[in-house]
């Protein structure tokens, strides 16, 4: 996707998450760490119903700007829903699931060493 579309999609995803009151929204720039996406956005829902509603809203906002999800996983159980929008992957999770898997720690592990090595 062109950068301006990715930036617009990023803003729309954040707007969708905020619209439905998702908690603890975190956007991680993973460019240079992986080829699966440029950004990973993680948010929490307060219940399975909330997680499903938030993920549905993300999908609705993406479609509104012409981006169709490549895949959506976990909507039935709705403890952790992954929405793959290509250059942006969105995870909406229950807090206990989010804590258990620690995606933020996974994607930021070694970031300090990486930035120190790059500046040396």
N, C-alpha and C positions, 0 to 999 in steps of 0.2 A: 504494500500500500504506500502511496506517496505520503511524505512526512506530514503535510498539512491535514490529510484525512486522518492519519493516526492521532494527531494532536486534537482534532475535532472529536474523534471517537473517544479519546481519553477524557475530554471534558464532559461529554455526554454520559459516559459511564459514571463518572463522579457525581454528576447531577442526578442521575437515576438513583444512585445509592443514597444520596442525601435526601432526595424526595421522599423515599420510603423509610427514612430514619435508620439506616444501617449504622452500626456502631463500629468504632475503631477502624476507620477506613485508612488503609495503607497502600500507597502506590510505589512499587519498586521498579526502578529502571534497570533492566537486566541485559541491555545491549552490551555486547562484548563478553557476556558470561554464558550465553546460550543462543542457539539459532531458532528456538521454538517460539519466541516472542520478544518484543521490545520492552513491554511492560507487563508486570503481574500486579493485579489489584486485588487486595484481600480485604474483606469486610466481615463483620459478624452480624448475625440476626439473633433476635431474642427468643425465638421458638422455631420449630420446623415450619410452621405456617408462615412466619415472617421471612425465613430464609427463602422459601419458595416464592413468596410475593416479591421480594427484593430481586431475585434472579430473573423472574418474569419481567420486571420493570427494566432491568438492564437489557434484556433481549428486545423489548419494545422500543427503547430509546435507540438502540443500535439499528434496528430495522427502519426507524424513522429517518435515519440519515443514509440509508441504502446499504448497510452492512449486515449481511446475513451470518448468523453464527455457523461456524464450521462443525460445532458439536456442543451438546449440552449433556452433562452427566450428573446423576444423583438427585434428580428432581423427585423421584418417587419417595425416597426416604427423607430427603430434604434436611439432612444433618450437615451435608457438605455438597453444594452445587457448584460445578465448574462450568463456566461459559467460555468457550473458545471463540474469540472474535478475530483470530488470525494473529495480528501483531500485538494484540492485547488479550491476556487470559485473566478472567475474573473468577475469584474463589469467594463464595459466600458460605460462611460456616457458623455452626453453633460455637459459642465461646469455648466449651470443653474440648471440642474436636480441634479447634484452632490451636489451642494450647498444646494438645497432645502431639500434633504433627509439626508445629513450629515452623511453618513455611518461611516466615520472616527470618528466623535464624538460619535456615538452610540457604536462602538466597543472599544473605548478607555475610555469611561466614567467610572469613579471609578477606573481606573488603578492605580492612585497614592494611593488611600485608600487601594486597594487590596495589593499592594506591601508593604505598611507600615504595614498592619496587618500581612502579611506573615513574615516580618522580626522582629516583636515584640515577 
